[in-house]
Amino acid sequence: SKRIGLAYMVALRSAGNEEVVSEYAGRAETSFKEYLEAQPQDVDIRNKLAVALLTKGSVMQAVQEFKSVVEEDPGNTEALYHLGILSVQSGQFEKAEERFKAVIDLDSGNLESWYWLGYSLSQQGKKEEAKKVLIRGIEKANDPETRAAMESLLEDI
């Protein structure tokens, strides 16, 4: 059920070893899939299912789930953000740029997307654009940790 799946996702945060994390992620996956049989349109739970899949190492299944969410709900910033992160991890910086720009267009307060957009641009050699993005992100950042990460990246460009 939805509640059980959410409970496993909360438990994941405190799970120490990899074996326990994988087991909880698998249990969350099972619970979310059972819930989604009755409520397939619940994109919030579909995003959580995708995160559970990622956590247990099923990257391609997670990507498919996030893409499916975006097809149905093009403005879903959570799915777009995760797809952007996965694009960065796989070295697909143009795709990452596109996804983080979409997130920022929908939610300019998503500070992590400003950072990752700057990073993706810098990895493509678009240094000036990356600097502008990071400066705008720093201006918006009210979180000292995020601001410091953006400032550090800006110094490295």
DAUR-V492069 format. One record per run of one state. SS is the DSSP state (H for helix, E for strand, C for the rest). FROM is the first residue (numbers start at 0). LEN is the number of residues. If there is no record, write none. Layout:
BEGIN
SS_FROM_LEN ; SS_FROM_LEN
END
This chain:
BEGIN
C_0_1 ; H_1_13 ; C_14_3 ; H_17_21 ; C_38_4 ; H_42_13 ; C_55_3 ; H_58_14 ; C_72_4 ; H_76_13 ; C_89_3 ; H_92_14 ; C_106_4 ; H_110_13 ; C_123_3 ; H_126_14 ; C_140_3 ; H_143_13 ; C_156_1
END
